[in-house]
């Protein structure tokens, strides 16, 4: 098979996956996640069932792929920053989080409003805690300090909670106001972590 034919097949498969994913996100606006069927998805995407099954086994596979892609982006953010640098200057990373939220706001809102959610925010919190607790920029004696563990849980849980409040509309502030406030709080609180 020639390279041109393989490229065309890849583009077609990528297009089908995108249509399926877009259809799924659109359907999340209309009904609970656990009520979205394959028939709903293929009708919304204007594809046949065979195309769906060529890429996914069931509707939850679509959701998991979308969520895993976003979680991969979150992990990538943290890989670019040392934790101690983040504490000194939190704004660059927080601006990336803000952009990720803005780019996927409807998805985050839908997934967190849905009763059949997949523990999305818990997974983000776990990634954040694992990143910080294993980050080599954090001195080992600090990582082993019980105060650090408590502060880390509080920090990760609070950060997730505030951004979740923004996504769900329970916090009446703009994304930028939230980002700036969190940045100030982190900068002012950072010295407490390193004095215990």
C-alpha positions in Angstrom: 0.0 0.0 0.0 1.4 3.4 -0.9 2.1 6.1 1.6 -0.5 8.4 0.0 -3.3 5.8 0.6 -2.2 5.2 4.2 -2.2 9.0 4.8 -5.7 9.2 3.4 -6.9 6.3 5.6 -5.3 8.0 8.6 -7.0 11.3 7.9 -10.3 9.5 7.4 -10.0 7.6 10.7 -8.9 10.8 12.5 -11.9 12.7 11.0 -14.3 9.9 12.1 -12.9 9.9 15.7 -13.2 13.7 15.8 -16.8 13.5 14.6 -17.7 10.9 17.1 -16.0 12.8 19.9 -17.7 16.1 18.9 -21.1 14.3 18.7 -20.5 12.9 22.2 -19.8 16.3 23.7 -22.8 17.8 21.9 -25.0 15.0 23.3 -23.7 15.6 26.8 -25.6 18.9 26.6 -28.8 17.1 26.0 -28.8 14.1 28.2 -27.0 12.3 31.1 -23.8 10.5 30.1 -25.3 7.1 31.0 -28.2 7.7 28.6 -26.0 8.4 25.6 -26.3 5.5 23.2 -24.3 4.4 20.2 -27.4 5.2 18.0 -27.4 8.7 19.4 -23.7 9.2 18.7 -23.8 7.9 15.1 -27.0 9.9 14.3 -25.4 13.1 15.7 -22.1 12.4 13.9 -23.8 11.3 10.7 -21.8 8.1 10.6 -22.8 4.5 10.6 -22.4 2.0 13.5 -19.6 0.2 11.7 -17.5 3.4 11.7 -18.2 3.8 15.5 -17.2 0.2 16.2 -14.0 0.6 14.2 -12.9 3.0 16.8 -14.8 2.4 20.1 -16.5 -0.4 21.9 -19.1 1.7 23.6 -20.0 5.3 24.4 -18.0 5.3 27.7 -14.9 4.6 25.6 -15.4 7.9 23.9 -15.7 9.7 27.2 -12.6 8.0 28.5 -10.6 8.9 25.5 -11.6 12.6 25.8 -10.8 12.6 29.5 -7.5 10.8 29.1 -6.4 13.3 26.4 -7.2 16.2 28.7 -5.5 14.5 31.7 -2.4 13.9 29.5 -2.4 17.7 28.8 -2.6 18.4 32.5 0.4 16.0 33.2 2.3 17.8 30.4 1.8 21.1 32.1 3.4 19.9 35.2 6.3 18.3 33.4 7.4 21.8 32.3 7.6 23.3 35.8 9.5 22.6 38.9 7.4 22.9 42.0 9.6 25.3 43.8 9.7 27.6 40.8 5.9 27.3 40.7 5.7 28.4 44.3 7.9 31.4 43.6 6.1 32.4 40.4 2.7 30.5 40.0 1.2 32.6 37.3 2.7 30.9 34.2 1.3 27.5 35.1 -2.0 28.9 36.3 -2.4 30.8 33.0 -2.0 27.4 31.2 -4.6 25.9 33.5 -6.9 28.8 32.8 -6.5 28.4 29.0 -7.2 24.6 29.3 -10.4 25.4 31.1 -11.4 28.0 28.6 -10.7 25.7 25.7 -12.8 22.9 27.2 -15.2 24.7 29.5 -18.4 23.1 28.2 -16.9 19.6 28.5 -15.7 20.2 32.1 -19.1 21.6 33.0 -21.0 18.7 31.5 -18.7 16.0 32.9 -18.9 17.5 36.4 -22.7 18.0 36.3 -23.3 14.5 35.2 -24.2 11.9 37.8 -22.4 9.2 35.8 -19.1 11.1 36.0 -15.9 9.2 35.9 -14.2 10.9 38.9 -12.6 13.4 36.6 -11.7 16.0 39.2 -10.4 13.2 41.5 -8.1 12.1 38.8 -6.8 15.6 38.3 -6.2 16.0 42.0 -4.3 12.7 42.1 -2.1 13.8 39.2 -1.3 17.1 40.9 -0.5 15.4 44.2 1.7 12.8 42.6 3.5 15.4 40.6 4.3 17.6 43.6 5.2 14.8 46.0 7.6 13.3 43.5 9.0 16.5 42.1 12.8 16.6 42.6 12.8 20.3 43.2 11.1 19.7 46.6 13.7 18.8 49.2 13.4 15.2 50.4 13.2 16.3 54.1 10.2 18.5 53.2 8.5 15.7 51.2 8.7 13.5 54.3 7.4 16.1 56.7 3.7 15.5 57.8 3.0 19.2 57.5 3.9 19.1 53.8 1.5 16.2 53.3 -1.3 18.1 54.9 -0.5 21.3 53.0 -0.3 19.3 49.8 -3.8 17.8 50.3 -5.2 21.1 51.2 -3.5 22.9 48.3 -4.5 20.3 45.7 -8.1 20.0 47.0 -8.5 23.7 47.3 -7.2 24.4 43.8 -9.4 21.8 42.2 -12.4 23.0 44.2 -12.0 26.7 43.3 -11.6 26.0 39.5 -14.5 23.5 39.7 -16.6 26.2 41.3 -15.7 28.5 38.4 -16.6 25.7 35.8 -19.9 25.0 37.5 -20.7 28.7 38.0 -20.9 28.7 41.8 -17.9 31.1 42.1 -18.8 34.5 40.8 -15.5 35.6 39.4 -13.8 35.5 36.0 -11.2 32.9 35.3 -8.6 35.6 35.3 -9.7 36.9 38.7 -9.5 33.4 40.1 -6.1 32.8 38.6 -4.7 36.1 39.9 -6.1 35.4 43.4 -4.7 31.9 43.5 -1.4 33.2 42.3 -1.2 35.7 45.1 -2.3 33.1 47.8 0.3 30.6 46.6 3.1 33.2 46.6 2.2 34.4 50.0 1.8 30.9 51.5 4.9 29.3 49.9 7.2 30.4 52.7 5.0 28.5 55.2 5.8 25.2 53.5 9.5 25.7 53.7 9.6 26.8 57.3 8.0 23.7 58.8 
